[in-house]
Amino acid sequence: MALRHARGLAWQTVADEGVVLDLERGRSLGLNATAALVFSLLETHDEQEIVRELAQRFDVDAEQARGDVQAFLTLLRERGLAVEA
């Protein structure tokens, strides 16, 4: 399933980390370097492409990257920060 950022968000990366602001709900989510990369790729890459990019950039095996990406995307959906494209 392809995802995109939900409406009403602002986000910024600073020194490889990031923050997502949910302007409609008044909540924020801090992102480590891995999560910031995943979030930044969400609009232009499908899940498998994000897994490949994560594995390459952080020198981890594909299975670990897949698990990390799936867990983070689930978190984003649960918090209303990502929706189906």
Secondary structure, DSSP 8 states (H G I E B T S, - for coil): --EEE-TTEEEEEETTEEEEEETTTTEEEEE-HHHHHHHHHTTT--HHHHHHHHHHHHT--HHHHHHHHHHHHHHHHHTTSEEE-
